[in-house]
């Protein structure tokens, strides 16, 4: 009887954690609207990638990916949770939608790594890999979106797409390091990800 109760509580807390991180990603998408001084040189600084990666590091692969999927589905359903308080199914045609999709994969991969290797170095490495996945796949999606269905600027190239990503890159590198150390500390305290027996 006690075992059933613990399993039930665990499932409930999983739901709470996933909803919490989905909400954090929603807030992170519009952090420059809430705190305007974080916009530097016209490039909005969001915390979406940070919270998506953190979801995988803290919750693990499955729950982290679920949190990011919930965020995406809530936005596509019409809630104004995407960047600049946008929402609705039409957002799928936005060139930046690829970054939203890759949050799911980024969180999943980060979670897989820390589920297997539960050291501080592994957490930081997982954060870097997850951030790189978001950048590479998101930027590639951006490029093809502009080429095939969005109005691309004159002379638009894949190199130009990457040049657009340079301004926020230092911020995401620093946040990846912070996410790794922060998530490792949380795991030592809360032990949300079960330790896999070798």
C-alpha positions as CSV (number, residue, x, y, z in Angstrom):
1,X,0.0,0.0,0.0
2,X,2.8,2.4,0.9
3,X,4.5,1.6,-2.5
4,X,1.4,2.6,-4.4
5,X,1.1,5.8,-2.5
6,X,4.7,6.8,-3.2
7,X,4.3,6.0,-6.9
8,X,1.2,8.1,-7.1
9,X,2.9,11.1,-5.4
10,X,5.9,10.7,-7.7
11,X,3.6,11.0,-10.7
12,X,1.9,14.0,-9.3
13,X,5.1,15.8,-8.5
14,X,6.4,15.0,-12.1
15,X,3.3,16.8,-13.4
16,X,4.0,19.8,-11.1
17,X,7.7,20.0,-12.1
18,X,6.9,19.8,-15.9
19,X,4.2,22.5,-15.6
20,X,6.6,24.7,-13.6
21,X,9.3,24.5,-16.2
22,X,6.8,25.1,-19.1
23,X,5.7,28.2,-17.2
24,X,9.4,29.3,-16.8
25,X,9.9,29.0,-20.5
26,X,6.8,31.1,-21.2
27,X,8.2,33.8,-18.9
28,X,11.7,33.5,-20.4
29,X,10.3,34.1,-23.9
30,X,9.2,37.6,-23.0
31,X,11.8,38.6,-20.3
32,X,12.8,41.7,-22.4
33,X,9.2,42.8,-22.3
34,X,9.0,42.4,-18.6
35,X,12.6,43.8,-18.0
36,X,13.2,46.1,-21.0
37,X,16.8,47.0,-20.0
38,X,17.9,43.5,-21.0
39,X,17.4,44.4,-24.7
40,X,20.9,45.2,-25.9
41,X,21.5,46.7,-29.3
42,X,18.1,45.8,-30.6
43,X,18.7,42.1,-30.0
44,X,16.1,40.7,-27.6
45,X,17.7,38.6,-24.8
46,X,15.3,35.8,-23.9
47,X,15.7,33.0,-21.4
48,X,13.9,30.4,-23.4
49,X,16.9,28.3,-24.2
50,X,18.2,28.5,-20.6
51,X,15.0,27.3,-19.1
52,X,14.5,24.6,-21.8
53,X,18.0,23.2,-21.2
54,X,17.5,23.5,-17.4
55,X,14.3,21.5,-17.7
56,X,16.3,18.6,-19.2
57,X,19.1,18.9,-16.6
58,X,16.8,19.0,-13.7
59,X,13.8,16.8,-14.7
60,X,15.6,14.3,-16.9
61,X,15.0,13.4,-20.6
62,X,11.3,12.4,-20.6
63,X,10.0,15.0,-18.1
64,X,12.2,17.8,-19.6
65,X,10.9,17.1,-23.1
66,X,7.3,17.0,-21.8
67,X,7.8,20.4,-20.2
68,X,9.0,21.9,-23.5
69,X,6.3,20.1,-25.5
70,X,3.6,21.6,-23.2
71,X,5.1,25.0,-23.8
72,X,4.9,24.6,-27.5
73,X,1.4,23.2,-27.5
74,X,0.0,25.9,-25.2
75,X,1.5,28.5,-27.6
76,X,0.1,26.8,-30.7
77,X,-3.3,26.6,-29.0
78,X,-3.4,30.4,-29.0
79,X,-2.0,31.5,-25.6
80,X,0.4,34.4,-26.0
81,X,3.5,32.6,-24.7
82,X,5.9,32.8,-27.6
83,X,8.3,35.7,-28.0
84,X,6.7,39.2,-28.1
85,X,3.5,37.6,-26.6
86,X,2.6,35.9,-29.8
87,X,0.6,32.7,-30.0
88,X,-1.6,30.6,-32.3
89,X,-1.1,27.9,-34.9
90,X,0.1,30.4,-37.5
91,X,3.3,30.8,-35.4
92,X,4.4,27.5,-37.0
93,X,5.2,29.6,-40.2
94,X,7.5,32.0,-38.3
95,X,11.2,31.4,-39.2
96,X,12.0,31.2,-35.5
97,X,9.6,28.4,-34.7
98,X,12.4,25.9,-35.3
99,X,14.0,27.1,-32.1
100,X,10.8,26.2,-30.2
101,X,10.7,22.7,-31.7
102,X,14.3,22.1,-30.9
103,X,13.8,23.0,-27.2
104,X,12.2,19.5,-26.9
105,X,15.2,17.7,-28.4
106,X,17.6,19.9,-26.4
107,X,15.9,19.1,-23.1
108,X,15.7,15.4,-24.0
109,X,19.4,15.1,-24.9
110,X,20.5,17.1,-21.8
111,X,18.4,14.8,-19.7
112,X,19.8,11.6,-21.2
113,X,23.4,12.7,-20.5
114,X,22.8,13.6,-16.9
115,X,20.8,10.5,-16.3
116,X,23.9,8.4,-17.3
117,X,26.7,10.6,-16.0
118,X,25.8,12.5,-12.8
119,X,28.9,14.6,-12.3
120,X,29.3,18.4,-12.3
121,X,31.3,18.1,-15.5
122,X,28.6,16.0,-17.2
123,X,25.9,18.6,-16.3
124,X,27.9,21.5,-17.8
125,X,28.8,19.4,-20.9
126,X,25.1,18.4,-21.3
127,X,24.1,22.1,-21.1
128,X,26.6,23.0,-23.8
129,X,25.5,20.1,-26.1
130,X,21.8,21.0,-25.6
131,X,22.5,24.6,-26.4
132,X,24.5,23.7,-29.5
133,X,21.6,21.5,-30.7
134,X,19.2,24.4,-30.3
135,X,21.5,26.7,-32.2
136,X,22.4,24.4,-35.1
137,X,18.9,23.0,-35.8
138,X,17.1,26.3,-35.0
139,X,19.4,28.3,-37.3
140,X,19.1,25.7,-40.0
141,X,15.3,25.8,-39.7
142,X,15.5,29.6,-39.8
143,X,17.5,29.5,-43.0
144,X,15.2,27.1,-44.9
145,X,12.1,29.0,-43.6
146,X,13.4,32.2,-45.1
147,X,14.3,30.4,-48.3
148,X,11.0,28.5,-48.9
149,X,8.1,30.3,-47.2
150,X,9.1,33.6,-45.5
151,X,10.3,36.8,-47.2
152,X,14.1,36.5,-47.1
153,X,16.1,39.7,-47.3
154,X,18.2,40.2,-50.5
155,X,21.3,38.1,-50.7
156,X,20.2,36.0,-47.7
157,X,22.6,33.1,-47.1
158,X,23.2,30.4,-44.5
159,X,26.2,32.4,-43.3
160,X,24.0,35.5,-42.8
161,X,21.6,33.4,-40.7
162,X,24.5,32.5,-38.4
163,X,25.6,36.1,-38.3
164,X,22.2,37.0,-36.8
165,X,22.9,34.4,-34.1
166,X,26.2,35.9,-33.0
167,X,24.8,38.7,-30.7
168,X,22.9,36.3,-28.3
169,X,25.5,33.6,-28.4
170,X,27.8,34.8,-25.6
171,X,24.7,35.1,-23.3
172,X,23.7,31.6,-24.0
173,X,27.2,30.2,-23.5
174,X,27.4,31.9,-20.1
175,X,23.9,30.7,-19.2
176,X,24.8,27.1,-20.3
177,X,27.6,27.1,-17.8
178,X,25.3,28.5,-15.1
179,X,22.6,26.0,-15.9
180,X,25.1,23.1,-15.6
181,X,26.3,24.2,-12.1
182,X,22.9,25.2,-10.9
183,X,21.2,22.0,-12.0
184,X,23.9,19.9,-10.5
185,X,23.3,21.6,-7.2
186,X,19.6,21.1,-7.4
187,X,20.0,17.4,-8.2
188,X,22.3,16.9,-5.1
189,X,19.6,18.5,-3.0
190,X,16.3,17.3,-4.5
191,X,17.4,14.1,-6.3
192,X,14.7,14.5,-9.0
193,X,16.5,12.3,-11.4
194,X,16.9,8.7,-10.1
195,X,20.4,7.4,-10.0
196,X,20.8,4.6,-12.6
197,X,22.4,1.5,-11.2
198,X,25.3,0.2,-13.2
